[in-house]
C-alpha cells in the first residue's frame, strides 16, 4: 500500500477506492506569460506580436510602425521552447 501522504498529494487524484488506488499523472502547468503572448495556428505554428512598438516611437517612421503592427510567426528554432511553455496549446 502507498503512504497516505503520497495518496493525498495534490499532484495525484484517487479515482476508485473499492478496487484499489488508481492514480493519474500530474498535470503540467502552462506558463501564463507565454499563453498571453503566443497563439497557436491551425497548421501547428505560433503567432506572435512584433517588438519595438511600445515606446520611443517619435524617431521611428510611419512605415516602420505600420509594418510592426502586423503579427509574425515564431521561428522554428524557438518553437520548441514555446511548445514546452504551452503543453496544452
C-alpha positions as CSV (number, residue, x, y, z in Angstrom):
1,X,0.0,0.0,0.0
2,X,1.1,3.5,-0.7
3,X,1.9,6.0,2.1
4,X,-1.0,8.3,3.0
5,X,0.9,11.5,2.2
6,X,1.5,10.2,-1.4
7,X,-2.2,9.5,-2.0
8,X,-3.3,12.9,-0.7
9,X,-0.6,14.7,-2.7
10,X,-2.2,17.5,-4.9
11,X,-0.4,16.1,-7.9
12,X,-2.4,12.8,-7.9
13,X,-6.1,12.0,-7.7
14,X,-7.7,8.9,-6.2
15,X,-10.3,7.7,-8.7
16,X,-11.6,4.4,-7.2
17,X,-11.2,3.2,-3.6
18,X,-13.2,0.0,-3.9
19,X,-10.9,-1.7,-6.5
20,X,-7.8,-0.1,-5.1
21,X,-5.8,3.1,-5.5
22,X,-5.8,4.3,-9.1
23,X,-3.6,7.4,-9.7
24,X,-3.5,9.8,-12.6
25,X,-0.4,11.5,-13.8
26,X,0.2,15.1,-12.6
27,X,-0.9,17.9,-14.8
28,X,1.7,20.2,-16.4
29,X,1.3,23.9,-15.6
30,X,1.1,26.4,-18.5
31,X,3.4,29.4,-18.4
32,X,0.8,32.1,-18.2
33,X,3.1,34.8,-19.7
34,X,3.6,32.6,-22.8
35,X,-0.1,31.9,-23.1
36,X,-0.7,35.7,-23.3
37,X,2.0,36.2,-25.9
38,X,1.5,33.3,-28.4
39,X,-1.5,31.9,-30.2
40,X,-1.4,28.5,-32.0
41,X,-2.4,28.4,-35.6
42,X,-4.4,25.6,-37.3
43,X,-1.2,24.3,-39.0
44,X,0.6,24.0,-35.7
45,X,2.8,27.2,-35.8
46,X,2.6,30.0,-33.3
47,X,1.8,33.7,-34.0
48,X,3.5,36.4,-32.0
49,X,3.4,40.2,-31.9
50,X,6.5,42.1,-33.0
51,X,8.5,44.2,-30.6
52,X,9.7,47.8,-30.7
53,X,6.2,49.4,-30.7
54,X,5.8,50.3,-27.1
55,X,7.9,53.5,-26.6
56,X,10.4,55.8,-28.3
57,X,8.1,56.0,-31.3
58,X,8.8,59.5,-32.4
59,X,12.0,58.6,-34.1
60,X,10.5,55.7,-36.0
61,X,9.0,56.3,-39.4
62,X,5.3,55.8,-40.0
63,X,6.1,53.0,-42.5
64,X,8.2,51.2,-39.9
65,X,5.5,51.4,-37.2
66,X,2.8,50.3,-39.7
67,X,4.8,47.2,-40.6
68,X,5.5,46.4,-36.9
69,X,1.7,46.2,-36.2
70,X,1.4,43.0,-38.2
71,X,1.8,39.6,-36.5
72,X,4.6,37.3,-37.4
73,X,5.4,33.7,-36.8
74,X,7.7,32.2,-34.2
75,X,11.0,30.9,-35.7
76,X,11.4,27.1,-35.9
77,X,14.4,27.3,-33.6
78,X,12.3,29.0,-30.9
79,X,9.1,26.9,-31.5
80,X,10.5,24.1,-29.2
81,X,10.6,26.5,-26.3
82,X,7.1,27.8,-26.9
83,X,5.7,24.3,-27.1
84,X,7.4,23.5,-23.7
85,X,5.7,26.6,-22.2
86,X,2.3,25.7,-23.6
87,X,1.8,22.0,-23.1
88,X,-2.0,22.1,-23.9
89,X,-2.0,24.5,-26.8
